[in-house]
Amino acid sequence: MTIISDKEKLEKVFKTFNFNDFRWIKASQITVAHWVRFKCTFGCTSYGKKGSCPPQVPSVDECRAFFSEYSDAVIFRFKKTVDKPEDRVPWSRELSRELIKLEREVFWSGYHKSFMLFMDECRLCSTCTGERTTCVNKDDARPGPESLAVDVFGTVRSAGYPIKVLRNYDEEMNRYAILLVE
């Protein structure tokens, strides 16, 4: 269990990365649901094409068990408006690289179980091999919350964050990454 002084120490680390919009939650507040996996399977063009997306990830029940091994989590909010849908990719890639650096810093701060969930599918490489076993970025590749069956809408709303389905890319996005801490 993370104690308050430890949280304050970690918050200073978050802020050194300019990640200032975050909230602590209990890991038990992360909602895992089968419907999320179905949306990945029957509605996402990355299904079967990314090494950190279904079916290359654990089952929903295994994901639920994974989250139960943590006491605390941090939700990071990132707001962004893009001109074109493809503008989201380089922004997401750069942000994911920074999130991995943050995860490492938290690890080096004594939290050996720290694990980051990107705000998006893994986009570290321009082209993904589609298989975890042949991933060229095994050390840094991470799944997005939806890949692990996280109901992002329910989870961030329970933390008091805004989120809604957007109709157009000219609307401001609220995107969320999750850091698991123990």
Secondary structure in CASP SS format (residue, H / E / C, confidence):
PFRMAT SS
TARGET T0000
AUTHOR 0000-0000-0000
METHOD secondary structure of the structure
MODEL  1
M C 1.00
T C 1.00
I C 1.00
I H 1.00
S H 1.00
D H 1.00
K H 1.00
E H 1.00
K H 1.00
L H 1.00
E H 1.00
K H 1.00
V H 1.00
F H 1.00
K H 1.00
T H 1.00
F C 1.00
N C 1.00
F C 1.00
N C 1.00
D C 1.00
F E 1.00
R E 1.00
W E 1.00
I E 1.00
K E 1.00
A H 1.00
S H 1.00
Q H 1.00
I C 1.00
T C 1.00
V E 1.00
A C 1.00
H H 1.00
W H 1.00
V H 1.00
R H 1.00
F H 1.00
K H 1.00
C H 1.00
T H 1.00
F C 1.00
G C 1.00
C C 1.00
T C 1.00
S C 1.00
Y C 1.00
G C 1.00
K C 1.00
K C 1.00
G C 1.00
S C 1.00
C C 1.00
P C 1.00
P C 1.00
Q C 1.00
V C 1.00
P C 1.00
S C 1.00
V H 1.00
D H 1.00
E H 1.00
C H 1.00
R H 1.00
A H 1.00
F H 1.00
F H 1.00
S H 1.00
E C 1.00
Y C 1.00
S C 1.00
D E 1.00
A E 1.00
V E 1.00
I E 1.00
F E 1.00
R E 1.00
F E 1.00
K E 1.00
K E 1.00
T C 1.00
V C 1.00
D C 1.00
K C 1.00
P H 1.00
E H 1.00
D H 1.00
R H 1.00
V H 1.00
P H 1.00
W H 1.00
S H 1.00
R H 1.00
E H 1.00
L H 1.00
S H 1.00
R H 1.00
E H 1.00
L H 1.00
I H 1.00
K H 1.00
L H 1.00
E H 1.00
R H 1.00
E H 1.00
V H 1.00
F H 1.00
W H 1.00
S C 1.00
G C 1.00
Y C 1.00
H C 1.00
K C 1.00
S C 1.00
F E 1.00
M E 1.00
L E 1.00
F C 1.00
M C 1.00
D C 1.00
E C 1.00
C C 1.00
R C 1.00
L C 1.00
C C 1.00
S C 1.00
T C 1.00
C C 1.00
T C 1.00
G C 1.00
E C 1.00
R H 1.00
T H 1.00
T H 1.00
C C 1.00
V C 1.00
N C 1.00
K C 1.00
D C 1.00
D C 1.00
A C 1.00
R C 1.00
P C 1.00
G C 1.00
P H 1.00
E H 1.00
S H 1.00
L H 1.00
A C 1.00
V E 1.00
D C 1.00
V H 1.00
F H 1.00
G H 1.00
T H 1.00
V H 1.00
R H 1.00
S H 1.00
A C 1.00
G C 1.00
Y C 1.00
P C 1.00
I C 1.00
K C 1.00
V C 1.00
L C 1.00
R C 1.00
N C 1.00
Y C 1.00
D C 1.00
E C 1.00
E C 1.00
M E 1.00
N E 1.00
R E 1.00
Y E 1.00
A E 1.00
I E 1.00
L E 1.00
L E 1.00
V E 1.00
E C 1.00
END
